[in-house]
Amino acid sequence: MLPGNINPRQMKAMMKKLGMQVEPIEDVESIVIKTPKGNWVFGPVEVTAMTMQGATTYQIVGTPRFEEAAVEIPAEDIAMVAEQAQVPAEKAKEALITTKGDIAEAILKLSSP
C-alpha cells in the first residue's frame, strides 16, 4: 500500500493524468558508474524509467560496491625509482603500484632493508 492510503490503481491513474509514464527495465544484470577514482558497480539491480514532460529519469535500486581504479604508472616514474633505489624496473613498478604512484614512498620502501 502506498502512503496516504492511495491504492495503486488510483496512483497509476493520477500519474497518467499528469503525463507520467513509469516502466521497469527488464533483465538488467548490473549498472556501472565510472569516476576517475574508480567505479560504482550495482548488481543485481532493479531499474525503473520514469518519463515526465519529455525528460526521462532512471531509478536504480540495488547495493553498490566500489572498485578502485587501477593506478597508471608512467614509464619515467618507473625508471626514476629503479635508478634511485638501484633495483630492476619490475621491482620499481611493483613498489609504485603498492604506493599508488608515490615516487618518494616507493624509493624509501625499496631502499630500506
Biopython code that builds the backbone (N, CA, C, O; Angstrom):
import numpy as np
from Bio.PDB.StructureBuilder import StructureBuilder

atoms = [
    (1, "MET", "N", (0.835, -1.178, 0.000)),
    (1, "MET", "CA", (0.000, 0.000, 0.000)),
    (1, "MET", "C", (0.882, 1.244, 0.000)),
    (1, "MET", "O", (1.914, 1.277, 0.670)),
    (2, "LEU", "N", (0.490, 2.233, -0.726)),
    (2, "LEU", "CA", (1.248, 3.474, -0.832)),
    (2, "LEU", "C", (0.876, 4.431, 0.289)),
    (2, "LEU", "O", (-0.187, 4.283, 0.893)),
    (3, "PRO", "N", (1.731, 5.413, 0.581)),
    (3, "PRO", "CA", (1.433, 6.370, 1.643)),
    (3, "PRO", "C", (0.125, 7.111, 1.385)),
    (3, "PRO", "O", (-0.239, 7.372, 0.238)),
    (4, "GLY", "N", (-0.576, 7.445, 2.466)),
    (4, "GLY", "CA", (-1.828, 8.187, 2.334)),
    (4, "GLY", "C", (-2.996, 7.311, 1.942)),
    (4, "GLY", "O", (-4.039, 7.817, 1.528)),
    (5, "ASN", "N", (-2.838, 6.012, 2.067)),
    (5, "ASN", "CA", (-3.919, 5.066, 1.749)),
    (5, "ASN", "C", (-4.434, 5.210, 0.317)),
    (5, "ASN", "O", (-5.630, 5.041, 0.078)),
    (6, "ILE", "N", (-3.550, 5.519, -0.645)),
    (6, "ILE", "CA", (-3.927, 5.586, -2.053)),
    (6, "ILE", "C", (-3.690, 4.208, -2.639)),
    (6, "ILE", "O", (-2.616, 3.627, -2.481)),
    (7, "ASN", "N", (-4.698, 3.695, -3.315)),
    (7, "ASN", "CA", (-4.488, 2.367, -3.879)),
    (7, "ASN", "C", (-3.689, 2.487, -5.176)),
    (7, "ASN", "O", (-3.769, 3.513, -5.853)),
    (8, "PRO", "N", (-2.922, 1.459, -5.533)),
    (8, "PRO", "CA", (-2.029, 1.522, -6.692)),
    (8, "PRO", "C", (-2.745, 1.884, -7.991)),
    (8, "PRO", "O", (-2.172, 2.572, -8.835)),
    (9, "ARG", "N", (-3.975, 1.436, -8.163)),
    (9, "ARG", "CA", (-4.727, 1.731, -9.378)),
    (9, "ARG", "C", (-5.004, 3.238, -9.474)),
    (9, "ARG", "O", (-4.879, 3.834, -10.544)),
    (10, "GLN", "N", (-5.384, 3.846, -8.339)),
    (10, "GLN", "CA", (-5.627, 5.294, -8.319)),
    (10, "GLN", "C", (-4.331, 6.062, -8.596)),
    (10, "GLN", "O", (-4.322, 7.057, -9.321)),
    (11, "MET", "N", (-3.258, 5.584, -8.012)),
    (11, "MET", "CA", (-1.962, 6.231, -8.220)),
    (11, "MET", "C", (-1.575, 6.190, -9.694)),
    (11, "MET", "O", (-1.092, 7.183, -10.237)),
    (12, "LYS", "N", (-1.783, 5.053, -10.340)),
    (12, "LYS", "CA", (-1.462, 4.914, -11.752)),
    (12, "LYS", "C", (-2.296, 5.873, -12.593)),
    (12, "LYS", "O", (-1.785, 6.485, -13.531)),
    (13, "ALA", "N", (-3.587, 6.006, -12.257)),
    (13, "ALA", "CA", (-4.476, 6.920, -12.983)),
    (13, "ALA", "C", (-4.032, 8.371, -12.788)),
    (13, "ALA", "O", (-4.057, 9.155, -13.737)),
    (14, "MET", "N", (-3.627, 8.737, -11.571)),
    (14, "MET", "CA", (-3.168, 10.094, -11.299)),
    (14, "MET", "C", (-1.885, 10.391, -12.087)),
    (14, "MET", "O", (-1.730, 11.473, -12.652)),
    (15, "MET", "N", (-0.987, 9.431, -12.116)),
    (15, "MET", "CA", (0.266, 9.612, -12.838)),
    (15, "MET", "C", (0.001, 9.780, -14.332)),
    (15, "MET", "O", (0.662, 10.581, -14.993)),
    (16, "LYS", "N", (-0.960, 9.033, -14.866)),
    (16, "LYS", "CA", (-1.297, 9.135, -16.280)),
    (16, "LYS", "C", (-1.857, 10.518, -16.592)),
    (16, "LYS", "O", (-1.542, 11.098, -17.631)),
    (17, "LYS", "N", (-2.690, 11.050, -15.690)),
    (17, "LYS", "CA", (-3.255, 12.397, -15.880)),
    (17, "LYS", "C", (-2.154, 13.453, -15.891)),
    (17, "LYS", "O", (-2.245, 14.442, -16.619)),
    (18, "LEU", "N", (-1.122, 13.244, -15.089)),
    (18, "LEU", "CA", (-0.009, 14.184, -15.024)),
    (18, "LEU", "C", (0.987, 14.007, -16.175)),
    (18, "LEU", "O", (1.941, 14.776, -16.297)),
    (19, "GLY", "N", (0.767, 13.012, -17.003)),
    (19, "GLY", "CA", (1.662, 12.764, -18.131)),
    (19, "GLY", "C", (2.902, 11.984, -17.761)),
    (19, "GLY", "O", (3.904, 12.038, -18.473)),
    (20, "MET", "N", (2.850, 11.258, -16.655)),
    (20, "MET", "CA", (3.996, 10.466, -16.210)),
    (20, "MET", "C", (3.865, 9.032, -16.700)),
    (20, "MET", "O", (2.785, 8.442, -16.653)),
    (21, "GLN", "N", (4.955, 8.491, -17.161)),
    (21, "GLN", "CA", (4.996, 7.079, -17.544)),
    (21, "GLN", "C", (6.125, 6.418, -16.765)),
    (21, "GLN", "O", (7.261, 6.893, -16.771)),
    (22, "VAL", "N", (5.800, 5.320, -16.098)),
    (22, "VAL", "CA", (6.799, 4.587, -15.326)),
    (22, "VAL", "C", (6.851, 3.166, -15.865)),
    (22, "VAL", "O", (5.844, 2.459, -15.913)),
    (23, "GLU", "N", (8.063, 2.764, -16.272)),
    (23, "GLU", "CA", (8.231, 1.418, -16.825)),
    (23, "GLU", "C", (9.486, 0.774, -16.243)),
    (23, "GLU", "O", (10.542, 1.404, -16.193)),
    (24, "PRO", "N", (9.372, -0.480, -15.803)),
    (24, "PRO", "CA", (10.587, -1.177, -15.362)),
    (24, "PRO", "C", (11.412, -1.596, -16.580)),
    (24, "PRO", "O", (10.863, -1.917, -17.633)),
    (25, "ILE", "N", (12.725, -1.587, -16.422)),
    (25, "ILE", "CA", (13.617, -2.077, -17.474)),
    (25, "ILE", "C", (13.989, -3.500, -17.070)),
    (25, "ILE", "O", (14.589, -3.722, -16.018)),
    (26, "GLU", "N", (13.635, -4.436, -17.899)),
    (26, "GLU", "CA", (13.785, -5.856, -17.582)),
    (26, "GLU", "C", (15.199, -6.378, -17.853)),
    (26, "GLU", "O", (15.928, -5.841, -18.687)),
    (27, "ASP", "N", (15.558, -7.417, -17.142)),
    (27, "ASP", "CA", (16.781, -8.197, -17.358)),
    (27, "ASP", "C", (18.080, -7.389, -17.231)),
    (27, "ASP", "O", (19.047, -7.655, -17.946)),
    (28, "VAL", "N", (18.106, -6.403, -16.324)),
    (28, "VAL", "CA", (19.335, -5.640, -16.087)),
    (28, "VAL", "C", (20.208, -6.453, -15.137)),
    (28, "VAL", "O", (19.768, -6.814, -14.046)),
    (29, "GLU", "N", (21.429, -6.740, -15.542)),
    (29, "GLU", "CA", (22.338, -7.531, -14.718)),
    (29, "GLU", "C", (23.171, -6.658, -13.794)),
    (29, "GLU", "O", (23.386, -7.008, -12.634)),
    (30, "SER", "N", (23.648, -5.511, -14.306)),
    (30, "SER", "CA", (24.431, -4.611, -13.472)),
    (30, "SER", "C", (24.449, -3.223, -14.081)),
    (30, "SER", "O", (24.177, -3.042, -15.268)),
    (31, "ILE", "N", (24.777, -2.237, -13.238)),
    (31, "ILE", "CA", (24.945, -0.846, -13.654)),
    (31, "ILE", "C", (26.325, -0.418, -13.157)),
    (31, "ILE", "O", (26.680, -0.703, -12.013)),
    (32, "VAL", "N", (27.107, 0.260, -13.998)),
    (32, "VAL", "CA", (28.436, 0.728, -13.612)),
    (32, "VAL", "C", (28.489, 2.243, -13.788)),
    (32, "VAL", "O", (28.206, 2.766, -14.866)),
    (33, "ILE", "N", (28.856, 2.940, -12.714)),
    (33, "ILE", "CA", (29.057, 4.384, -12.773)),
    (33, "ILE", "C", (30.560, 4.611, -12.660)),
    (33, "ILE", "O", (31.161, 4.307, -11.630)),
    (34, "LYS", "N", (31.166, 5.144, -13.718)),
    (34, "LYS", "CA", (32.617, 5.319, -13.772)),
    (34, "LYS", "C", (33.004, 6.705, -13.269)),
    (34, "LYS", "O", (32.409, 7.708, -13.663)),
    (35, "THR", "N", (34.010, 6.750, -12.394)),
    (35, "THR", "CA", (34.569, 8.003, -11.893)),
    (35, "THR", "C", (36.091, 7.924, -12.017)),
    (35, "THR", "O", (36.629, 6.832, -12.199)),
    (36, "PRO", "N", (36.793, 9.049, -11.923)),
    (36, "PRO", "CA", (38.257, 8.991, -12.013)),
    (36, "PRO", "C", (38.904, 8.139, -10.908)),
    (36, "PRO", "O", (39.963, 7.549, -11.124)),
    (37, "LYS", "N", (38.277, 8.075, -9.738)),
    (37, "LYS", "CA", (38.850, 7.310, -8.629)),
    (37, "LYS", "C", (38.485, 5.835, -8.666)),
    (37, "LYS", "O", (39.106, 5.033, -7.968)),
    (38, "GLY", "N", (37.493, 5.458, -9.465)),
    (38, "GLY", "CA", (37.070, 4.066, -9.542)),
    (38, "GLY", "C", (35.645, 3.955, -10.046)),
    (38, "GLY", "O", (35.074, 4.926, -10.541)),
    (39, "ASN", "N", (35.074, 2.772, -9.918)),
    (39, "ASN", "CA", (33.733, 2.509, -10.427)),
    (39, "ASN", "C", (32.785, 2.072, -9.323)),
    (39, "ASN", "O", (33.150, 1.290, -8.445)),
    (40, "TRP", "N", (31.558, 2.591, -9.378)),
    (40, "TRP", "CA", (30.474, 2.120, -8.514)),
    (40, "TRP", "C", (29.727, 1.072, -9.322)),
    (40, "TRP", "O", (29.213, 1.373, -10.399)),
    (41, "VAL", "N", (29.661, -0.148, -8.819)),
    (41, "VAL", "CA", (29.015, -1.240, -9.531)),
    (41, "VAL", "C", (27.790, -1.671, -8.733)),
    (41, "VAL", "O", (27.898, -2.037, -7.563)),
    (42, "PHE", "N", (26.629, -1.626, -9.372)),
    (42, "PHE", "CA", (25.378, -2.062, -8.773)),
    (42, "PHE", "C", (24.995, -3.389, -9.424)),
    (42, "PHE", "O", (24.943, -3.472, -10.651)),
    (43, "GLY", "N", (24.734, -4.402, -8.651)),
    (43, "GLY", "CA", (24.304, -5.662, -9.223)),
    (43, "GLY", "C", (24.098, -6.691, -8.135)),
    (43, "GLY", "O", (24.948, -6.789, -7.250)),
    (44, "PRO", "N", (23.051, -7.446, -8.142)),
    (44, "PRO", "CA", (21.892, -7.336, -9.027)),
    (44, "PRO", "C", (21.148, -6.036, -8.758)),
    (44, "PRO", "O", (21.263, -5.447, -7.683)),
    (45, "VAL", "N", (20.381, -5.602, -9.755)),
    (45, "VAL", "CA", (19.773, -4.284, -9.677)),
    (45, "VAL", "C", (18.399, -4.267, -10.340)),
    (45, "VAL", "O", (18.128, -5.021, -11.275)),
    (46, "GLU", "N", (17.545, -3.389, -9.830)),
    (46, "GLU", "CA", (16.249, -3.132, -10.463)),
    (46, "GLU", "C", (16.298, -1.708, -10.992)),
    (46, "GLU", "O", (16.688, -0.787, -10.273)),
    (47, "VAL", "N", (15.900, -1.523, -12.253)),
    (47, "VAL", "CA", (15.929, -0.193, -12.858)),
    (47, "VAL", "C", (14.538, 0.157, -13.351)),
    (47, "VAL", "O", (13.870, -0.647, -14.001)),
    (48, "THR", "N", (14.108, 1.384, -13.028)),
    (48, "THR", "CA", (12.814, 1.882, -13.465)),
    (48, "THR", "C", (13.039, 3.184, -14.223)),
    (48, "THR", "O", (13.785, 4.052, -13.770)),
    (49, "ALA", "N", (12.388, 3.318, -15.381)),
    (49, "ALA", "CA", (12.481, 4.546, -16.166)),
    (49, "ALA", "C", (11.185, 5.331, -15.974)),
    (49, "ALA", "O", (10.097, 4.786, -16.160)),
    (50, "MET", "N", (11.295, 6.608, -15.603)),
    (50, "MET", "CA", (10.122, 7.452, -15.423)),
    (50, "MET", "C", (10.249, 8.634, -16.377)),
    (50, "MET", "O", (11.227, 9.379, -16.331)),
    (51, "THR", "N", (9.242, 8.797, -17.246)),
    (51, "THR", "CA", (9.235, 9.887, -18.205)),
    (51, "THR", "C", (8.155, 10.879, -17.802)),
    (51, "THR", "O", (6.997, 10.513, -17.598)),
    (52, "MET", "N", (8.559, 12.155, -17.689)),
    (52, "MET", "CA", (7.619, 13.215, -17.334)),
    (52, "MET", "C", (8.046, 14.483, -18.053)),
    (52, "MET", "O", (9.200, 14.898, -17.950)),
    (53, "GLN", "N", (7.136, 15.091, -18.770)),
    (53, "GLN", "CA", (7.378, 16.316, -19.530)),
    (53, "GLN", "C", (8.581, 16.180, -20.456)),
    (53, "GLN", "O", (9.377, 17.110, -20.584)),
    (54, "GLY", "N", (8.714, 15.044, -21.089)),
    (54, "GLY", "CA", (9.769, 14.827, -22.071)),
    (54, "GLY", "C", (11.126, 14.452, -21.512)),
    (54, "GLY", "O", (12.043, 14.152, -22.275)),
    (55, "ALA", "N", (11.274, 14.462, -20.189)),
    (55, "ALA", "CA", (12.552, 14.092, -19.578)),
    (55, "ALA", "C", (12.423, 12.716, -18.936)),
    (55, "ALA", "O", (11.439, 12.427, -18.256)),
    (56, "THR", "N", (13.422, 11.875, -19.158)),
    (56, "THR", "CA", (13.410, 10.533, -18.583)),
    (56, "THR", "C", (14.411, 10.463, -17.440)),
    (56, "THR", "O", (15.568, 10.858, -17.579)),
    (57, "THR", "N", (13.937, 9.948, -16.300)),
    (57, "THR", "CA", (14.761, 9.759, -15.118)),
    (57, "THR", "C", (14.826, 8.273, -14.831)),
    (57, "THR", "O", (13.828, 7.565, -14.966)),
    (58, "TYR", "N", (16.003, 7.795, -14.435)),
    (58, "TYR", "CA", (16.172, 6.380, -14.136)),
    (58, "TYR", "C", (16.414, 6.203, -12.646)),
    (58, "TYR", "O", (17.227, 6.902, -12.042)),
    (59, "GLN", "N", (15.689, 5.254, -12.069)),
    (59, "GLN", "CA", (15.859, 4.937, -10.651)),
    (59, "GLN", "C", (16.534, 3.582, -10.549)),
    (59, "GLN", "O", (16.081, 2.599, -11.136)),
    (60, "ILE", "N", (17.638, 3.542, -9.786)),
    (60, "ILE", "CA", (18.411, 2.318, -9.600)),
    (60, "ILE", "C", (18.206, 1.845, -8.168)),
    (60, "ILE", "O", (18.424, 2.603, -7.223)),
    (61, "VAL", "N", (17.789, 0.598, -8.008)),
    (61, "VAL", "CA", (17.627, 0.029, -6.679)),
    (61, "VAL", "C", (18.534, -1.197, -6.594)),
    (61, "VAL", "O", (18.346, -2.177, -7.315)),
    (62, "GLY", "N", (19.518, -1.124, -5.701)),
    (62, "GLY", "CA", (20.462, -2.217, -5.532)),
    (62, "GLY", "C", (21.553, -1.798, -4.569)),
    (62, "GLY", "O", (21.591, -0.652, -4.122)),
    (63, "THR", "N", (22.425, -2.711, -4.255)),
    (63, "THR", "CA", (23.518, -2.431, -3.327)),
    (63, "THR", "C", (24.797, -2.199, -4.132)),
    (63, "THR", "O", (25.234, -3.083, -4.868)),
    (64, "PRO", "N", (25.405, -1.000, -3.993)),
    (64, "PRO", "CA", (26.623, -0.729, -4.759)),
    (64, "PRO", "C", (27.870, -1.238, -4.054)),
    (64, "PRO", "O", (27.889, -1.410, -2.835)),
    (65, "ARG", "N", (28.909, -1.475, -4.842)),
    (65, "ARG", "CA", (30.237, -1.733, -4.298)),
    (65, "ARG", "C", (31.200, -0.844, -5.087)),
    (65, "ARG", "O", (30.978, -0.571, -6.266)),
    (66, "PHE", "N", (32.264, -0.399, -4.431)),
    (66, "PHE", "CA", (33.215, 0.493, -5.075)),
    (66, "PHE", "C", (34.457, -0.288, -5.467)),
    (66, "PHE", "O", (35.042, -0.996, -4.647)),
    (67, "GLU", "N", (34.855, -0.156, -6.722)),
    (67, "GLU", "CA", (36.074, -0.796, -7.224)),
    (67, "GLU", "C", (37.051, 0.308, -7.609)),
    (67, "GLU", "O", (36.790, 1.084, -8.528)),
    (68, "GLU", "N", (38.178, 0.376, -6.901)),
    (68, "GLU", "CA", (39.161, 1.423, -7.166)),
    (68, "GLU", "C", (39.761, 1.275, -8.559)),
    (68, "GLU", "O", (39.961, 0.166, -9.055)),
    (69, "ALA", "N", (40.039, 2.410, -9.173)),
    (69, "ALA", "CA", (40.664, 2.411, -10.496)),
    (69, "ALA", "C", (42.109, 1.948, -10.377)),
    (69, "ALA", "O", (42.777, 2.212, -9.377)),
    (70, "ALA", "N", (42.576, 1.265, -11.392)),
    (70, "ALA", "CA", (43.976, 0.823, -11.416)),
    (70, "ALA", "C", (44.871, 2.044, -11.572)),
    (70, "ALA", "O", (44.568, 2.954, -12.343)),
    (71, "VAL", "N", (45.961, 2.055, -10.844)),
    (71, "VAL", "CA", (46.897, 3.171, -10.896)),
    (71, "VAL", "C", (47.731, 3.051, -12.164)),
    (71, "VAL", "O", (48.311, 2.000, -12.438)),
    (72, "GLU", "N", (47.788, 4.136, -12.938)),
    (72, "GLU", "CA", (48.624, 4.151, -14.140)),
    (72, "GLU", "C", (49.978, 4.739, -13.772)),
    (72, "GLU", "O", (50.066, 5.869, -13.292)),
    (73, "ILE", "N", (51.011, 3.978, -13.997)),
    (73, "ILE", "CA", (52.362, 4.400, -13.631)),
    (73, "ILE", "C", (53.136, 4.750, -14.902)),
    (73, "ILE", "O", (53.368, 3.878, -15.739)),
    (74, "PRO", "N", (53.539, 6.017, -15.058)),
    (74, "PRO", "CA", (54.323, 6.409, -16.235)),
    (74, "PRO", "C", (55.699, 5.730, -16.251)),
    (74, "PRO", "O", (56.287, 5.479, -15.198)),
    (75, "ALA", "N", (56.195, 5.442, -17.434)),
    (75, "ALA", "CA", (57.492, 4.778, -17.602)),
    (75, "ALA", "C", (58.627, 5.606, -16.986)),
    (75, "ALA", "O", (59.596, 5.048, -16.472)),
    (76, "GLU", "N", (58.504, 6.937, -17.041)),
    (76, "GLU", "CA", (59.544, 7.803, -16.471)),
    (76, "GLU", "C", (59.639, 7.602, -14.959)),
    (76, "GLU", "O", (60.735, 7.587, -14.400)),
    (77, "ASP", "N", (58.480, 7.445, -14.295)),
    (77, "ASP", "CA", (58.474, 7.231, -12.848)),
    (77, "ASP", "C", (59.138, 5.904, -12.495)),
    (77, "ASP", "O", (59.889, 5.817, -11.524)),
    (78, "ILE", "N", (58.854, 4.870, -13.292)),
    (78, "ILE", "CA", (59.451, 3.551, -13.052)),
    (78, "ILE", "C", (60.972, 3.642, -13.187)),
    (78, "ILE", "O", (61.714, 3.113, -12.359)),
    (79, "ALA", "N", (61.423, 4.325, -14.249)),
    (79, "ALA", "CA", (62.863, 4.469, -14.477)),
    (79, "ALA", "C", (63.532, 5.237, -13.344)),
    (79, "ALA", "O", (64.619, 4.869, -12.899)),
    (80, "MET", "N", (62.884, 6.308, -12.873)),
    (80, "MET", "CA", (63.464, 7.117, -11.806)),
    (80, "MET", "C", (63.583, 6.320, -10.508)),
    (80, "MET", "O", (64.612, 6.370, -9.835)),
    (81, "VAL", "N", (62.520, 5.583, -10.159)),
    (81, "VAL", "CA", (62.542, 4.793, -8.921)),
    (81, "VAL", "C", (63.583, 3.681, -9.032)),
    (81, "VAL", "O", (64.315, 3.424, -8.077)),
    (82, "ALA", "N", (63.655, 3.022, -10.188)),
    (82, "ALA", "CA", (64.634, 1.946, -10.389)),
    (82, "ALA", "C", (66.061, 2.477, -10.234)),
    (82, "ALA", "O", (66.910, 1.839, -9.613)),
    (83, "GLU", "N", (66.307, 3.657, -10.811)),
    (83, "GLU", "CA", (67.645, 4.246, -10.739)),
    (83, "GLU", "C", (67.992, 4.676, -9.306)),
    (83, "GLU", "O", (69.077, 4.374, -8.809)),
    (84, "GLN", "N", (67.072, 5.375, -8.656)),
    (84, "GLN", "CA", (67.327, 5.890, -7.308)),
    (84, "GLN", "C", (67.489, 4.766, -6.279)),
    (84, "GLN", "O", (68.346, 4.840, -5.399)),
    (85, "ALA", "N", (66.653, 3.722, -6.400)),
    (85, "ALA", "CA", (66.698, 2.617, -5.425)),
    (85, "ALA", "C", (67.655, 1.510, -5.854)),
    (85, "ALA", "O", (67.897, 0.568, -5.099)),
    (86, "GLN", "N", (68.204, 1.625, -7.077)),
    (86, "GLN", "CA", (69.121, 0.640, -7.639)),
    (86, "GLN", "C", (68.510, -0.761, -7.634)),
    (86, "GLN", "O", (69.080, -1.714, -7.104)),
    (87, "VAL", "N", (67.320, -0.845, -8.250)),
    (87, "VAL", "CA", (66.600, -2.123, -8.378)),
    (87, "VAL", "C", (66.140, -2.267, -9.824)),
    (87, "VAL", "O", (66.117, -1.285, -10.566)),
    (88, "PRO", "N", (65.770, -3.488, -10.234)),
    (88, "PRO", "CA", (65.242, -3.673, -11.589)),
    (88, "PRO", "C", (63.917, -2.908, -11.774)),
    (88, "PRO", "O", (63.214, -2.622, -10.805)),
    (89, "ALA", "N", (63.601, -2.590, -13.012)),
    (89, "ALA", "CA", (62.391, -1.825, -13.336)),
    (89, "ALA", "C", (61.120, -2.525, -12.847)),
    (89, "ALA", "O", (60.174, -1.869, -12.413)),
    (90, "GLU", "N", (61.104, -3.849, -12.918)),
    (90, "GLU", "CA", (59.912, -4.594, -12.488)),
    (90, "GLU", "C", (59.626, -4.385, -10.996)),
    (90, "GLU", "O", (58.478, -4.200, -10.594)),
    (91, "LYS", "N", (60.694, -4.418, -10.180)),
    (91, "LYS", "CA", (60.534, -4.183, -8.737)),
    (91, "LYS", "C", (60.086, -2.750, -8.476)),
    (91, "LYS", "O", (59.270, -2.498, -7.591)),
    (92, "ALA", "N", (60.629, -1.811, -9.257)),
    (92, "ALA", "CA", (60.248, -0.410, -9.104)),
    (92, "ALA", "C", (58.768, -0.224, -9.429)),
    (92, "ALA", "O", (58.062, 0.510, -8.737)),
    (93, "LYS", "N", (58.306, -0.889, -10.480)),
    (93, "LYS", "CA", (56.895, -0.785, -10.867)),
    (93, "LYS", "C", (55.993, -1.361, -9.775)),
    (93, "LYS", "O", (54.969, -0.768, -9.434)),
    (94, "GLU", "N", (56.374, -2.518, -9.228)),
    (94, "GLU", "CA", (55.587, -3.136, -8.144)),
    (94, "GLU", "C", (55.487, -2.201, -6.946)),
    (94, "GLU", "O", (54.420, -2.061, -6.348)),
    (95, "ALA", "N", (56.604, -1.562, -6.598)),
    (95, "ALA", "CA", (56.610, -0.636, -5.459)),
    (95, "ALA", "C", (55.727, 0.573, -5.735)),
    (95, "ALA", "O", (55.025, 1.043, -4.839)),
    (96, "LEU", "N", (55.752, 1.078, -6.956)),
    (96, "LEU", "CA", (54.910, 2.220, -7.314)),
    (96, "LEU", "C", (53.428, 1.848, -7.279)),
    (96, "LEU", "O", (52.599, 2.657, -6.861)),
    (97, "ILE", "N", (53.093, 0.657, -7.705)),
    (97, "ILE", "CA", (51.699, 0.206, -7.651)),
    (97, "ILE", "C", (51.252, 0.084, -6.199)),
    (97, "ILE", "O", (50.152, 0.507, -5.844)),
    (98, "THR", "N", (52.110, -0.496, -5.360)),
    (98, "THR", "CA", (51.798, -0.656, -3.934)),
    (98, "THR", "C", (51.586, 0.691, -3.257)),
    (98, "THR", "O", (50.713, 0.831, -2.401)),
    (99, "THR", "N", (52.393, 1.687, -3.644)),
    (99, "THR", "CA", (52.311, 3.011, -3.014)),
    (99, "THR", "C", (51.374, 3.957, -3.775)),
    (99, "THR", "O", (51.331, 5.156, -3.500)),
    (100, "LYS", "N", (50.629, 3.403, -4.729)),
    (100, "LYS", "CA", (49.660, 4.173, -5.540)),
    (100, "LYS", "C", (50.315, 5.344, -6.256)),
    (100, "LYS", "O", (49.746, 6.432, -6.340)),
    (101, "GLY", "N", (51.527, 5.107, -6.777)),
    (101, "GLY", "CA", (52.217, 6.090, -7.594)),
    (101, "GLY", "C", (53.071, 7.086, -6.835)),
    (101, "GLY", "O", (53.624, 8.005, -7.439)),
    (102, "ASP", "N", (53.193, 6.926, -5.532)),
    (102, "ASP", "CA", (54.005, 7.854, -4.735)),
    (102, "ASP", "C", (55.482, 7.500, -4.919)),
    (102, "ASP", "O", (55.961, 6.492, -4.400)),
    (103, "ILE", "N", (56.197, 8.349, -5.669)),
    (103, "ILE", "CA", (57.597, 8.078, -6.012)),
    (103, "ILE", "C", (58.491, 8.023, -4.782)),
    (103, "ILE", "O", (59.265, 7.082, -4.613)),
    (104, "ALA", "N", (58.384, 9.028, -3.928)),
    (104, "ALA", "CA", (59.253, 9.086, -2.739)),
    (104, "ALA", "C", (59.032, 7.878, -1.836)),
    (104, "ALA", "O", (59.991, 7.279, -1.350)),
    (105, "GLU", "N", (57.776, 7.522, -1.615)),
    (105, "GLU", "CA", (57.474, 6.370, -0.751)),
    (105, "GLU", "C", (58.001, 5.068, -1.362)),
    (105, "GLU", "O", (58.498, 4.197, -0.649)),
    (106, "ALA", "N", (57.886, 4.944, -2.690)),
    (106, "ALA", "CA", (58.385, 3.740, -3.368)),
    (106, "ALA", "C", (59.894, 3.623, -3.214)),
    (106, "ALA", "O", (60.410, 2.535, -2.956)),
    (107, "ILE", "N", (60.606, 4.738, -3.372)),
    (107, "ILE", "CA", (62.080, 4.718, -3.226)),
    (107, "ILE", "C", (62.450, 4.347, -1.799)),
    (107, "ILE", "O", (63.336, 3.519, -1.589)),
    (108, "LEU", "N", (61.788, 4.947, -0.813)),
    (108, "LEU", "CA", (62.068, 4.622, 0.593)),
    (108, "LEU", "C", (61.794, 3.155, 0.887)),
    (108, "LEU", "O", (62.562, 2.495, 1.587)),
    (109, "LYS", "N", (60.696, 2.657, 0.347)),
    (109, "LYS", "CA", (60.335, 1.258, 0.591)),
    (109, "LYS", "C", (61.390, 0.309, 0.009)),
    (109, "LYS", "O", (61.742, -0.690, 0.636)),
    (110, "LEU", "N", (61.883, 0.619, -1.169)),
    (110, "LEU", "CA", (62.873, -0.249, -1.817)),
    (110, "LEU", "C", (64.272, -0.078, -1.213)),
    (110, "LEU", "O", (65.076, -1.010, -1.240)),
    (111, "SER", "N", (64.560, 1.099, -0.675)),
    (111, "SER", "CA", (65.893, 1.380, -0.131)),
    (111, "SER", "C", (66.082, 0.852, 1.301)),
    (111, "SER", "O", (67.204, 0.571, 1.724)),
    (112, "SER", "N", (64.975, 0.722, 2.034)),
    (112, "SER", "CA", (65.109, 0.253, 3.422)),
    (112, "SER", "C", (65.222, -1.274, 3.443)),
    (112, "SER", "O", (64.610, -1.961, 2.625)),
    (113, "PRO", "N", (66.022, -1.802, 4.401)),
    (113, "PRO", "CA", (66.274, -3.255, 4.448)),
    (113, "PRO", "C", (65.073, -4.060, 4.867)),
    (113, "PRO", "O", (65.149, -5.286, 4.947)),
]
sb = StructureBuilder()
sb.init_structure("model")
sb.init_model(0)
sb.init_chain("A")
sb.init_seg("    ")
for serial, (resi, resn, name, xyz) in enumerate(atoms, 1):
    if name == "N":
        sb.init_residue(resn, " ", resi, " ")
    sb.init_atom(name, np.array(xyz, "f"), 0.0, 1.0, " ", f" {name:<3s}", serial, name[0])
structure = sb.get_structure()
